[in-house]
Each structure stands twice: as structure tokens, then as C-alpha cells.
Amino acid sequence: MKFSRNYPNPFVDSTTIEYSLPNTSKVGLDILNAKGELVYRMVTHTQTAGTKSLVWNGKNILGEKLPSGRYFYIIKVDGLYEISSEMMIENEVNETVMLRGVVARNA
């Protein structure tokens, strides 16, 4: 599995997350806040091999706009996972905090 950094980052309205699967795999993609709480679940099914992209609109499970801050996405593929801390929601006042890179990876 390979994933690219989300773009744009920081973002106001939406951001795109891209990843590639070498073969058909069971995929899960969750978005968590800085406290580690699940705020949105994007993918939870089997996908075919290839490059995939998902757009997240910065809203939670209830469809409410989330506040500015740092958010993580966790991609789980066939029992392996990668956690990124790249997603930053920016409000109208341009308050952002950036943290780059992969935070954790199991292999």
C-alpha cells in the first residue's frame, strides 16, 4: 500500500486523500481528531487494485463542520495500517497548526 499526502493542506472546504492498492484488499479509512476520537469513517469495504482518491469535506459523522485544528487519517489495508497527521482545517481567520509526516506505521 502506498498513500500520498492529502491536498490541499491546510484546507477550508475539502481535501483529497489518495492511496494505491497493489491488489484487491479490504480497506478502512477513518478520520480522528487530535484527541484520537473518531470523527468520520470514509471507507470500510473491499476495493480492487489501483489508485484511489477520496474527498473529505471537513465534516463529522453528523454532517457538522469541524473546527480548525489537526486531524489524523488512518488507512487500514488487510490488517496493516498507516496513520498520518497531515490534515489541517483552517477557519476564516487562518488559524492553523501544522504537523508533517507519518506518525505511526505497523508492518
ZABAKE-284837 format. One line per field, with one value per atom (N, C-alpha, C, CB): residue number from 1; residue in three letters; z, x, y. Coordinates in pm, 1 decimal. Glycine has a CB too. Layout:
BEGIN
k	(NUM, ...) $
r	(ALA, ...) $
w	(Z, ...) $
u	(X, ...) $
v	(Y, ...) $
This chain:
BEGIN
k	(1, 1, 1, 1, 2, 2, 2, 2, 3, 3, 3, 3, 4, 4, 4, 4, 5, 5, 5, 5, 6, 6, 6, 6, 7, 7, 7, 7, 8, 8, 8, 8, 9, 9, 9, 9, 10, 10, 10, 10, 11, 11, 11, 11, 12, 12, 12, 12, 13, 13, 13, 13, 14, 14, 14, 14, 15, 15, 15, 15, 16, 16, 16, 16, 17, 17, 17, 17, 18, 18, 18, 18, 19, 19, 19, 19, 20, 20, 20, 20, 21, 21, 21, 21, 22, 22, 22, 22, 23, 23, 23, 23, 24, 24, 24, 24, 25, 25, 25, 25, 26, 26, 26, 26, 27, 27, 27, 27, 28, 28, 28, 28, 29, 29, 29, 29, 30, 30, 30, 30, 31, 31, 31, 31, 32, 32, 32, 32, 33, 33, 33, 33, 34, 34, 34, 34, 35, 35, 35, 35, 36, 36, 36, 36, 37, 37, 37, 37, 38, 38, 38, 38, 39, 39, 39, 39, 40, 40, 40, 40, 41, 41, 41, 41, 42, 42, 42, 42, 43, 43, 43, 43, 44, 44, 44, 44, 45, 45, 45, 45, 46, 46, 46, 46, 47, 47, 47, 47, 48, 48, 48, 48, 49, 49, 49, 49, 50, 50, 50, 50, 51, 51, 51, 51, 52, 52, 52, 52, 53, 53, 53, 53, 54, 54, 54, 54, 55, 55, 55, 55, 56, 56, 56, 56, 57, 57, 57, 57, 58, 58, 58, 58, 59, 59, 59, 59, 60, 60, 60, 60, 61, 61, 61, 61, 62, 62, 62, 62, 63, 63, 63, 63, 64, 64, 64, 64, 65, 65, 65, 65, 66, 66, 66, 66, 67, 67, 67, 67, 68, 68, 68, 68, 69, 69, 69, 69, 70, 70, 70, 70, 71, 71, 71, 71, 72, 72, 72, 72, 73, 73, 73, 73, 74, 74, 74, 74, 75, 75, 75, 75, 76, 76, 76, 76, 77, 77, 77, 77, 78, 78, 78, 78, 79, 79, 79, 79, 80, 80, 80, 80, 81, 81, 81, 81, 82, 82, 82, 82, 83, 83, 83, 83, 84, 84, 84, 84, 85, 85, 85, 85, 86, 86, 86, 86, 87, 87, 87, 87, 88, 88, 88, 88, 89, 89, 89, 89, 90, 90, 90, 90, 91, 91, 91, 91, 92, 92, 92, 92, 93, 93, 93, 93, 94, 94, 94, 94, 95, 95, 95, 95, 96, 96, 96, 96, 97, 97, 97, 97, 98, 98, 98, 98, 99, 99, 99, 99, 100, 100, 100, 100, 101, 101, 101, 101, 102, 102, 102, 102, 103, 103, 103, 103, 104, 104, 104, 104, 105, 105, 105, 105, 106, 106, 106, 106, 107, 107, 107, 107) $
r	(MET, MET, MET, MET, LYS, LYS, LYS, LYS, PHE, PHE, PHE, PHE, SER, SER, SER, SER, ARG, ARG, ARG, ARG, ASN, ASN, ASN, ASN, TYR, TYR, TYR, TYR, PRO, PRO, PRO, PRO, ASN, ASN, ASN, ASN, PRO, PRO, PRO, PRO, PHE, PHE, PHE, PHE, VAL, VAL, VAL, VAL, ASP, ASP, ASP, ASP, SER, SER, SER, SER, THR, THR, THR, THR, THR, THR, THR, THR, ILE, ILE, ILE, ILE, GLU, GLU, GLU, GLU, TYR, TYR, TYR, TYR, SER, SER, SER, SER, LEU, LEU, LEU, LEU, PRO, PRO, PRO, PRO, ASN, ASN, ASN, ASN, THR, THR, THR, THR, SER, SER, SER, SER, LYS, LYS, LYS, LYS, VAL, VAL, VAL, VAL, GLY, GLY, GLY, GLY, LEU, LEU, LEU, LEU, ASP, ASP, ASP, ASP, ILE, ILE, ILE, ILE, LEU, LEU, LEU, LEU, ASN, ASN, ASN, ASN, ALA, ALA, ALA, ALA, LYS, LYS, LYS, LYS, GLY, GLY, GLY, GLY, GLU, GLU, GLU, GLU, LEU, LEU, LEU, LEU, VAL, VAL, VAL, VAL, TYR, TYR, TYR, TYR, ARG, ARG, ARG, ARG, MET, MET, MET, MET, VAL, VAL, VAL, VAL, THR, THR, THR, THR, HIS, HIS, HIS, HIS, THR, THR, THR, THR, GLN, GLN, GLN, GLN, THR, THR, THR, THR, ALA, ALA, ALA, ALA, GLY, GLY, GLY, GLY, THR, THR, THR, THR, LYS, LYS, LYS, LYS, SER, SER, SER, SER, LEU, LEU, LEU, LEU, VAL, VAL, VAL, VAL, TRP, TRP, TRP, TRP, ASN, ASN, ASN, ASN, GLY, GLY, GLY, GLY, LYS, LYS, LYS, LYS, ASN, ASN, ASN, ASN, ILE, ILE, ILE, ILE, LEU, LEU, LEU, LEU, GLY, GLY, GLY, GLY, GLU, GLU, GLU, GLU, LYS, LYS, LYS, LYS, LEU, LEU, LEU, LEU, PRO, PRO, PRO, PRO, SER, SER, SER, SER, GLY, GLY, GLY, GLY, ARG, ARG, ARG, ARG, TYR, TYR, TYR, TYR, PHE, PHE, PHE, PHE, TYR, TYR, TYR, TYR, ILE, ILE, ILE, ILE, ILE, ILE, ILE, ILE, LYS, LYS, LYS, LYS, VAL, VAL, VAL, VAL, ASP, ASP, ASP, ASP, GLY, GLY, GLY, GLY, LEU, LEU, LEU, LEU, TYR, TYR, TYR, TYR, GLU, GLU, GLU, GLU, ILE, ILE, ILE, ILE, SER, SER, SER, SER, SER, SER, SER, SER, GLU, GLU, GLU, GLU, MET, MET, MET, MET, MET, MET, MET, MET, ILE, ILE, ILE, ILE, GLU, GLU, GLU, GLU, ASN, ASN, ASN, ASN, GLU, GLU, GLU, GLU, VAL, VAL, VAL, VAL, ASN, ASN, ASN, ASN, GLU, GLU, GLU, GLU, THR, THR, THR, THR, VAL, VAL, VAL, VAL, MET, MET, MET, MET, LEU, LEU, LEU, LEU, ARG, ARG, ARG, ARG, GLY, GLY, GLY, GLY, VAL, VAL, VAL, VAL, VAL, VAL, VAL, VAL, ALA, ALA, ALA, ALA, ARG, ARG, ARG, ARG, ASN, ASN, ASN, ASN, ALA, ALA, ALA, ALA) $
w	(0.0, 0.0, 0.0, 121.1, -72.1, -76.8, -68.4, -206.5, 13.5, 15.4, -0.9, 144.7, -60.4, -83.0, 23.0, -225.4, 42.3, 135.5, 82.9, 155.5, 174.5, 130.3, 74.1, 247.6, -13.2, -72.8, -98.4, -204.6, -88.9, -30.7, 120.2, -62.6, 175.5, 318.7, 363.1, 356.5, 447.6, 511.7, 411.5, 626.1, 455.3, 367.4, 441.8, 311.2, 364.8, 422.7, 396.2, 365.4, 270.8, 234.9, 220.4, 107.6, 156.8, 137.2, 108.1, 22.5, 127.1, 97.7, 34.0, 226.7, -50.6, -120.7, -63.0, -272.1, -36.9, 13.4, -96.6, 148.9, -139.9, -244.3, -187.1, -365.1, -237.1, -197.6, -310.2, -65.6, -312.4, -414.6, -349.4, -501.0, -410.1, -362.7, -465.4, -337.5, -424.3, -518.4, -565.5, -454.6, -484.6, -522.0, -450.8, -485.9, -480.5, -415.2, -265.1, -471.1, -188.0, -43.9, 32.3, -12.8, 158.4, 248.5, 302.9, 365.3, 282.4, 314.9, 415.6, 188.0, 510.5, 603.3, 610.9, 743.7, 613.2, 627.5, 727.3, 490.4, 839.9, 946.8, 965.2, 1079.1, 1009.2, 1041.1, 1189.2, 952.6, 1259.7, 1403.3, 1435.5, 1478.4, 1547.4, 1592.1, 1672.5, 1677.6, 1722.6, 1795.9, 1925.7, 1826.9, 1977.5, 2098.1, 2065.8, 2171.8, 1936.5, 1895.7, 1882.8, 1992.2, 1884.2, 1872.7, 1725.2, 1947.9, 1690.3, 1554.3, 1521.8, 1535.6, 1412.6, 1370.9, 1238.6, 1358.3, 1158.9, 1030.8, 981.9, 924.7, 922.5, 862.4, 714.1, 930.3, 629.1, 485.8, 407.4, 430.5, 440.9, 362.2, 456.3, 265.9, 428.5, 507.6, 421.8, 633.1, 311.1, 223.8, 138.7, 134.3, 61.3, -26.6, -153.4, -61.2, -193.1, -313.8, -405.2, -278.0, -535.0, -632.5, -634.3, -772.4, -695.1, -706.1, -786.6, -770.5, -759.3, -834.6, -744.3, -924.4, -806.3, -733.7, -702.6, -814.2, -578.8, -532.0, -476.1, -424.3, -481.3, -416.3, -349.9, -518.2, -232.5, -154.3, -119.3, -25.6, -121.0, -83.2, 50.1, -194.4, 147.5, 276.3, 287.1, 393.9, 327.6, 333.6, 469.5, 298.5, 559.0, 689.1, 785.3, 670.1, 757.3, 844.6, 922.4, 762.4, 1033.0, 1115.4, 1067.7, 1264.1, 1141.8, 1107.3, 1096.9, 1210.4, 1174.5, 1174.3, 1066.5, 1309.3, 988.5, 882.9, 930.3, 820.0, 1051.2, 1106.9, 1073.1, 1260.2, 1036.2, 1005.0, 1130.8, 948.9, 1118.3, 1232.7, 1248.8, 1216.7, 1370.4, 1392.9, 1337.7, 1541.4, 1326.6, 1284.5, 1376.7, 1283.9, 1322.8, 1405.7, 1328.5, 1519.7, 1400.8, 1344.8, 1347.3, 1422.9, 1235.9, 1223.3, 1162.5, 1137.1, 1198.5, 1150.8, 1060.7, 1268.4, 963.3, 894.1, 906.7, 745.4, 928.0, 943.1, 826.6, 1081.1, 749.4, 639.7, 684.8, 506.2, 683.4, 721.7, 597.1, 839.6, 562.8, 445.9, 487.2, 329.4, 481.5, 514.3, 643.7, 400.8, 748.4, 878.6, 902.0, 897.5, 799.4, 814.7, 816.2, 700.3, 881.0, 883.2, 875.4, 1007.9, 832.7, 836.1, 895.9, 693.2, 982.2, 1044.3, 1001.7, 1199.8, 946.7, 904.6, 987.4, 755.0, 1007.2, 1078.7, 988.8, 1207.7, 866.9, 768.6, 752.9, 639.6, 796.8, 763.3, 861.1, 759.2, 807.5, 887.8, 833.1, 889.2, 918.5, 880.2, 921.4, 947.1, 830.7, 854.4, 853.7, 747.9, 956.3, 957.5, 884.8, 1101.7, 885.7, 813.4, 865.9, 819.9, 989.5, 1048.5, 1018.3, 1200.0, 946.3, 908.2, 1026.8, 830.1, 1128.6, 1242.1, 1210.0, 1372.8, 1201.0, 1171.5, 1256.0, 1024.0, 1274.6, 1339.1, 1250.6, 1487.5, 1203.3, 1110.0, 1178.6, 990.8, 1147.1, 1188.9, 1068.9, 1314.2, 1021.9, 897.3, 922.4, 807.5, 829.0, 827.1, 882.5, 902.0, 871.0, 920.2, 1069.6, 844.6, 1147.3, 1292.3, 1333.8, 1362.6, 1276.2, 1315.3, 1196.5, 1429.6, 1199.4, 1091.4, 1148.3, 971.2, 1120.5, 1161.7, 1036.5, 1237.9, 1049.6, 932.3, 977.5, 852.5) $
u	(84.0, 0.0, 88.5, -95.6, 44.8, 116.4, 13.3, 203.6, 41.6, -51.1, 24.3, -132.5, -43.0, 13.5, -39.4, -20.2, 27.9, -19.1, -149.8, 87.9, -237.1, -362.4, -334.6, -464.5, -420.9, -407.7, -546.0, -325.7, -562.4, -465.3, -454.7, -504.6, -349.3, -327.3, -245.7, -255.8, -298.0, -428.6, -541.8, -437.9, -664.5, -779.7, -893.9, -825.8, -984.4, -1101.2, -1226.1, -1118.0, -1249.7, -1373.3, -1357.6, -1426.4, -1250.0, -1231.5, -1085.5, -1321.0, -1048.9, -914.3, -925.7, -825.7, -828.4, -828.0, -720.0, -806.3, -756.7, -664.0, -649.3, -715.3, -525.3, -500.4, -419.2, -426.5, -446.6, -370.6, -375.8, -425.5, -277.5, -269.4, -269.9, -143.6, -344.3, -350.8, -284.1, -498.2, -189.5, -122.2, -212.1, 3.0, -313.5, -407.6, -540.6, -350.4, -640.2, -769.7, -750.5, -872.7, -803.4, -777.9, -899.2, -656.5, -907.9, -1008.3, -951.3, -1045.2, -1024.3, -973.9, -1064.7, -961.2, -1003.9, -1075.5, -1003.7, -1086.7, -1077.9, -1017.6, -1099.9, -1009.0, -1037.8, -1103.9, -1034.4, -1103.8, -1110.6, -1056.1, -1080.6, -1120.4, -972.1, -978.7, -937.3, -890.3, -987.2, -943.0, -813.4, -1053.7, -761.9, -634.5, -641.3, -591.5, -762.7, -780.1, -786.0, -906.8, -784.0, -792.4, -934.4, -718.7, -1032.3, -1172.6, -1213.1, -1262.4, -1286.2, -1335.2, -1432.7, -1402.3, -1405.1, -1497.8, -1566.0, -1423.8, -1503.9, -1565.0, -1506.0, -1543.9, -1589.2, -1544.6, -1576.9, -1613.3, -1472.3, -1492.3, -1504.1, -1380.4, -1425.0, -1423.0, -1420.0, -1301.2, -1499.9, -1496.2, -1540.2, -1586.5, -1471.1, -1508.1, -1390.2, -1624.0, -1410.8, -1307.1, -1299.6, -1334.5, -1176.7, -1154.5, -1056.6, -1101.3, -1070.9, -980.2, -847.5, -1043.9, -746.2, -614.7, -622.4, -515.3, -529.7, -522.2, -512.5, -642.0, -507.8, -501.0, -641.5, -423.9, -663.2, -794.4, -781.2, -852.1, -889.6, -889.2, -1024.4, -857.7, -1017.7, -1136.8, -1131.1, -1147.2, -1244.0, -1251.6, -1325.8, -1323.3, -1263.1, -1326.9, -1361.6, -1235.0, -1484.4, -1535.0, -1516.1, -1679.7, -1441.1, -1414.6, -1531.9, -1375.2, -1627.3, -1744.1, -1736.2, -1875.2, -1808.1, -1808.9, -1917.5, -1830.7, -1935.3, -2031.3, -2174.0, -2026.1, -2204.6, -2337.9, -2355.0, -2367.1, -2248.9, -2256.2, -2228.0, -2390.1, -2173.8, -2143.0, -1999.3, -2164.7, -1978.3, -1845.1, -1758.9, -1852.5, -1639.2, -1548.4, -1466.8, -1454.9, -1422.2, -1343.6, -1202.0, -1338.1, -1134.6, -994.1, -913.4, -936.6, -811.3, -726.3, -663.2, -803.9, -597.8, -523.6, -611.1, -391.9, -612.6, -688.0, -598.2, -815.3, -622.6, -544.9, -630.9, -489.6, -569.9, -642.7, -564.9, -666.3, -639.4, -581.2, -630.3, -619.3, -536.2, -569.9, -533.6, -495.0, -632.7, -611.0, -632.9, -707.7, -532.3, -540.0, -497.8, -450.6, -591.9, -565.3, -486.0, -490.3, -524.7, -462.0, -340.5, -423.6, -288.0, -178.4, -238.1, -72.3, -169.7, -224.4, -115.0, -307.1, -154.1, -68.6, -150.6, -14.5, -85.7, -151.5, -77.7, -155.1, -150.0, -89.6, -145.4, -113.9, -66.3, -113.6, -104.7, -32.3, -145.5, -130.1, -249.6, -100.0, -366.9, -484.1, -505.7, -606.4, -514.0, -537.7, -658.5, -413.7, -758.2, -871.1, -835.9, -1006.1, -857.3, -826.0, -955.9, -726.4, -977.9, -1100.2, -1078.0, -1146.6, -1177.3, -1170.6, -1062.6, -1303.8, -1015.8, -915.4, -774.0, -936.5, -764.3, -636.3, -554.5, -556.0, -620.4, -550.5, -520.2, -634.1, -392.7, -355.4, -237.8, -322.7, -227.2, -112.1, -72.8, -143.4, 50.2, 91.7, 180.9, 164.5, 160.6, 246.7, 260.5, 190.5, 380.7, 400.7, 452.3, 497.1, 420.0, 479.4, 390.9, 604.5, 442.9, 373.2, 400.5, 419.1, 296.5, 310.8, 338.6, 184.9, 268.3, 285.3, 262.2, 189.7, 326.5, 309.8, 336.1, 404.6, 248.0, 277.7, 313.1, 156.3, 398.7, 439.6, 485.8, 552.9) $
v	(-117.5, 0.0, 123.8, -0.2, 222.7, 349.6, 460.4, 362.5, 563.0, 675.2, 805.2, 676.7, 901.9, 1034.6, 1129.2, 1086.8, 1238.3, 1340.0, 1398.6, 1451.6, 1434.6, 1495.9, 1635.8, 1503.2, 1680.7, 1813.8, 1872.1, 1807.9, 2003.0, 2096.6, 2077.2, 2242.1, 2132.1, 2123.6, 2244.6, 1990.9, 2331.7, 2322.7, 2346.2, 2423.6, 2314.9, 2332.5, 2400.4, 2197.3, 2460.1, 2525.5, 2442.1, 2667.9, 2404.9, 2334.8, 2184.3, 2390.2, 2138.7, 1994.5, 1964.4, 1942.3, 1837.8, 1790.6, 1652.6, 1786.5, 1617.8, 1489.9, 1399.6, 1510.3, 1275.9, 1173.9, 1069.8, 1108.6, 1044.6, 944.3, 829.0, 1007.2, 708.7, 590.8, 488.7, 530.5, 399.9, 296.5, 159.4, 314.6, 69.2, -69.1, -159.8, -113.1, -244.4, -333.8, -448.5, -390.4, -482.3, -588.6, -564.0, -730.2, -643.7, -629.7, -647.5, -732.7, -553.5, -550.8, -500.1, -463.5, -542.0, -486.0, -355.3, -586.7, -245.6, -112.3, -43.0, -27.2, 24.5, 110.6, 243.9, 45.4, 353.0, 485.1, 564.3, 559.4, 596.4, 670.8, 804.4, 590.6, 903.8, 1034.9, 1059.6, 1147.7, 1099.2, 1122.1, 1264.2, 1022.4, 1315.5, 1447.6, 1432.7, 1517.7, 1544.1, 1542.7, 1462.5, 1684.5, 1438.3, 1356.9, 1208.1, 1398.6, 1173.2, 1033.9, 982.8, 949.3, 1072.2, 1034.4, 1025.9, 1135.4, 922.2, 906.4, 1018.5, 768.6, 1092.6, 1198.3, 1164.3, 1331.5, 1076.2, 1038.8, 907.1, 1150.3, 823.6, 697.5, 704.7, 572.1, 693.2, 711.6, 581.7, 791.4, 480.1, 357.4, 237.5, 355.0, 138.6, 15.4, -103.0, 27.8, -126.5, -236.9, -283.4, -196.1, -387.7, -440.6, -356.3, -589.1, -323.7, -243.8, -316.2, -102.1, -293.6, -352.7, -277.3, -352.6, -338.7, -277.3, -148.1, -374.4, -57.2, 68.0, 188.9, 82.0, 306.0, 431.9, 479.2, 538.5, 516.9, 561.5, 702.8, 464.2, 779.0, 909.7, 932.8, 1022.9, 992.4, 1025.4, 1172.6, 937.7, 1237.8, 1378.7, 1387.7, 1464.4, 1454.1, 1476.7, 1624.2, 1431.8, 1652.6, 1789.3, 1856.9, 1789.8, 1796.6, 1857.9, 1851.6, 1999.9, 1760.7, 1747.3, 1616.3, 1753.6, 1612.2, 1491.1, 1394.3, 1527.0, 1286.5, 1182.7, 1237.8, 1071.1, 1342.5, 1402.0, 1508.8, 1461.8, 1535.0, 1635.6, 1776.6, 1631.8, 1789.8, 1921.6, 1960.6, 1922.7, 2086.7, 2137.7, 2132.6, 2282.7, 2076.3, 2066.2, 2193.8, 1945.6, 2224.1, 2345.5, 2332.9, 2377.4, 2446.0, 2446.9, 2358.1, 2590.7, 2294.9, 2211.8, 2099.3, 2156.7, 2011.8, 1899.4, 1774.7, 1875.4, 1704.4, 1580.4, 1473.6, 1601.0, 1350.4, 1237.1, 1150.6, 1155.0, 1087.0, 981.4, 852.3, 1017.2, 745.4, 612.6, 528.1, 547.8, 476.1, 385.6, 245.0, 424.5, 156.1, 15.7, -70.0, -28.5, -149.0, -236.5, -376.6, -183.6, -469.7, -610.0, -626.3, -676.0, -553.0, -567.7, -480.1, -707.1, -414.1, -318.6, -179.1, -333.5, -85.1, 49.7, 154.4, 70.8, 272.5, 390.4, 502.7, 428.0, 581.8, 695.6, 821.1, 682.0, 915.6, 1041.4, 1155.7, 1066.5, 1257.8, 1376.4, 1498.1, 1399.0, 1482.1, 1587.5, 1679.9, 1527.5, 1642.9, 1722.1, 1836.1, 1634.5, 1955.5, 2074.8, 2147.7, 2167.2, 2168.4, 2251.9, 2394.3, 2203.1, 2486.8, 2627.0, 2705.6, 2681.9, 2785.5, 2865.9, 2997.4, 2892.2, 3081.5, 3208.3, 3302.9, 3276.7, 3282.3, 3370.1, 3319.9, 3380.7, 3206.6, 3147.2, 3098.9, 3246.1, 3044.2, 2985.9, 2840.6, 2998.3, 2804.9, 2667.3, 2624.6, 2650.7, 2494.6, 2433.0, 2316.7, 2386.7, 2312.8, 2208.7, 2105.8, 2270.3, 1980.4, 1872.1, 1781.7, 1795.9, 1760.0, 1687.1, 1546.2, 1762.3, 1456.8, 1325.9, 1214.7, 1329.9, 1095.7, 977.3, 967.3, 847.1, 952.5, 943.0, 799.2, 995.4, 705.3, 565.0, 475.0, 527.4, 360.9, 264.5, 126.8, 295.3, 33.9, -103.8, -182.0, -169.8, -274.9, -354.4, -491.9, -282.8) $
